[in-house]
Structure formats: structure tokens, C-alpha cells
């Protein structure tokens, strides 16, 4: 796997939501995003 550039958490959340995800509040500082395929992504 290649190197990932350093991005902030809120930037990652914004990118995944733009890709079609629906943001849901997670536990603490985490955010759960449900994708149209049914997959759930958790980002800190």
C-alpha cells in the first residue's frame, strides 16, 4: 500500500460524505458513516 498524505479527521469525514455516505454520531470523538452499499466506516 502506498503512503497516505496527512489529512485531518474532518477532511476525511467530508470526503466520505461526498462519496455518498450518511454521517451518524459515534461514541466520543468518533463518527460513523453509513455508505450506500451498507458498509459502516468509523473515523476518529
C-alpha positions as CSV (number, residue, x, y, z in Angstrom):
1,X,0.0,0.0,0.0
2,X,1.3,3.5,-0.8
3,X,1.8,6.3,1.6
4,X,-1.2,8.3,2.6
5,X,-0.8,12.0,2.9
6,X,-1.6,13.6,6.3
7,X,-5.2,14.7,6.3
8,X,-7.3,15.8,9.3
9,X,-10.2,13.8,10.5
10,X,-12.9,16.3,9.5
11,X,-11.4,16.4,6.0
12,X,-11.7,12.6,5.8
13,X,-15.3,12.8,7.0
14,X,-16.2,15.4,4.4
15,X,-14.6,13.3,1.6
16,X,-16.5,10.1,2.6
17,X,-19.8,12.0,2.9
18,X,-19.2,13.5,-0.6
19,X,-18.8,9.9,-1.8
20,X,-22.4,9.2,-0.7
21,X,-22.1,8.4,3.0
22,X,-24.6,9.4,5.6
23,X,-22.9,10.7,8.8
24,X,-24.1,9.4,12.2
25,X,-22.7,10.3,15.6
26,X,-20.4,7.7,17.1
27,X,-19.1,7.3,20.6
28,X,-16.9,10.1,21.9
29,X,-15.0,11.8,19.1
30,X,-15.7,9.1,16.6
31,X,-18.0,9.4,13.6
32,X,-19.9,6.5,12.0
33,X,-20.6,6.9,8.3
34,X,-23.0,4.5,6.6
35,X,-22.3,4.0,2.9
36,X,-25.0,3.2,0.3
37,X,-23.6,-0.3,0.0
38,X,-24.4,-0.9,3.7
39,X,-20.8,-0.7,4.9
40,X,-20.2,1.4,8.1
41,X,-17.0,3.4,8.3
42,X,-15.8,4.7,11.7
43,X,-13.4,7.6,11.7
44,X,-11.8,9.2,14.7
